[in-house]
Amino acid sequence: MKITFNFKPILQLSTLCAAAIMFASPAIAEAELVLSSWLPPTHPLVKNAIKPWAAQVSEATDGRVTVRVLGRPLGPPPTHFDLAKDGVADITYGLHSFNRDNRFLRSRVGQFSFLGDDASTASQAFWTVYSEQLDAQSEHQGVKLLSLFLHGPGMFNTGDRKIEIAENFNGLKIRTPGGYIAELSQALGSVTLFMSPGEVFEKLSRGVIDGVTFPYEGLKAFRLTGHIDYTMKVPGGLYNTSWFLVLNEGMWSKISTKDQAAIEAISGVAFAKLAGEAWNAADEAGLAAMKKAGIDIYEAPASVLSAIKRKAEPLEAAWYSAVKESGFDGKAALNTLRTKASE
């Protein structure tokens, strides 16, 4: 008697079981995410925000997801968004204004003058307004937007020229991080140069530039106190810079839903608060170092402040018009940000 077996049902069952196992199990059991960091390892943002957050990721996911912060970056600072988008690094942070194209147009809401004097409050407000009112995620294609934040109020720092009247801006060669503050400085009569923060010391010490736009923290972090004589401040900051913390979209999709939720809970507004607190503490230390160095820190004279406001208004209006083309109310968003940042 010949016995025959029909393997088709067995194969079908095996296929179904394999599929069930695949979809029932987490996308990844464990993952080490590589974070490319371009600021010095001792910088307050890295030491007091990036690295603590990395530790929180491990804790929140019970060690299933960890973050390794590199001691050296995988590319220059302006490339860091694309490093995450292209999967060269898993996680990156950086300034929106470092990208010379216009892909982050709506992020400019966090760069204007007079936003607020407290970096933590302003950062939380920026996350809320940009992500909710201006759909920040849609401007960050190819990545999971983890958080957004601002540094402390930006100052106008110069060598041997004090800004006592608006005409004193004329001809000054000033390093800016690009974006709004570059356009404002140009409108006031200065010549702007773009360079990464690490390049500023050499250019300033050699007289290639006459000054730099930085918050208090920057003068200490990049060893500039010996080359700056005057720092002009305005209420709420002459400007600010908008920052992102992002994760490669493909890598994010491989993380289990449970761990995604855990990471989101410590990111977003929570990280914005943490980063802002790090900036506040750094600004306090920077201010102390500036005073020790004998830098003249002064309020913008009334006539200079009026000139800044006059030049700022058309830049804001042009931005309102640009974002309106995409269906967003920039003026309402900026008003909300200024209100929330001053609460």
C-alpha positions, 0 to 999 in steps of 0.5 A: 500500500502506497502512502502519500502525504499532502504537505500543502496544508502544513506549509500554509500553517507554517507560513501563517504561524511565522507571520503571526510571530512576526507581527506579534513580536516587537519590531526590535528587541534591543537597539543602540541609537547613535547620536552625532554631537557636534558641540564640545562634550563639555558644552552645557547642552550636551552635558546637562540635556543631551546626555541626561536624556540619553540616560532617560531613554534607556530607563524609560524603555527598560534598557531595550533602547539605548543612545550612544552619544558620540564624542566626535560628530559624523559631519559638520554642524550644518549637515546634521539634519541630513545626517539623521534623514539619510541614516548616517546617524540615528539621532542628531540635533542642530539649528534650523538656520544652519540649513541654507535652504528654506525647508524650515520656513515656519521654524523662524517663529522661534528666531525673532526678536523680543521672544523672552528672557527665560530659555526654559519657558521660551523653549516649551512655548516654542515646542507647543506653538511650532508643533501645534499651530505650525505643523512642525513635523511636516517640515521635518521630512524623513525624521521623527521630530523628537523635540524643539527648543531655543537658547537664551536671549541673544546678544550683540557682542562687539570688540572695540565698538559700542552700539550707542546710536543706530549708525554704529552698526554700519560696516561691522563684520558680525558672525551670525548663525544665519536666518533672521538675525543675519537679515536683521543685522544686515538691515541695521547696516552690518556685514554678516558672515556665517561660520560654525561656533567652533570657528569664531574664536580664530576669526575674532582673535585675528580681526576677521570679524568685529563681533558675534551674535551669541547669548551669554553662554556662547562667550564662555563656551567658545572662549571669547571673553578676551576678545569682546569688550561690549555686549548689548542686550534688549528685552526678550533678546535681540534674536533667538535660534531654533533647534531640533532633536530628530531621529531617523524615520526608518529607525523610529519605525523599527522601535516597538509602539510601547517604546516609542510611547516611552521615548515620546513621554520624555521628549517633546515639551519635557526635553524642551524644558530640560534643554532650556534649563541647561541654557539658563544655567549656562547663561548664568555661568557665562554672565559671571565669566563676562563680568569677571573679564570686564565686558561692558554689558549694557541695555540697548539705548532707546534710539537703538531699540527703536531702530531694531523694532523698525527693521524687525517689523518688515522682516516679521511681515514678510514671514507672515506673508510667506507662511500664509501661502501654505495656509498658516497664520504666522502672526497669530503663532508669533503672538502666542509664542511671545505670550507663552514665553513671558508667562 
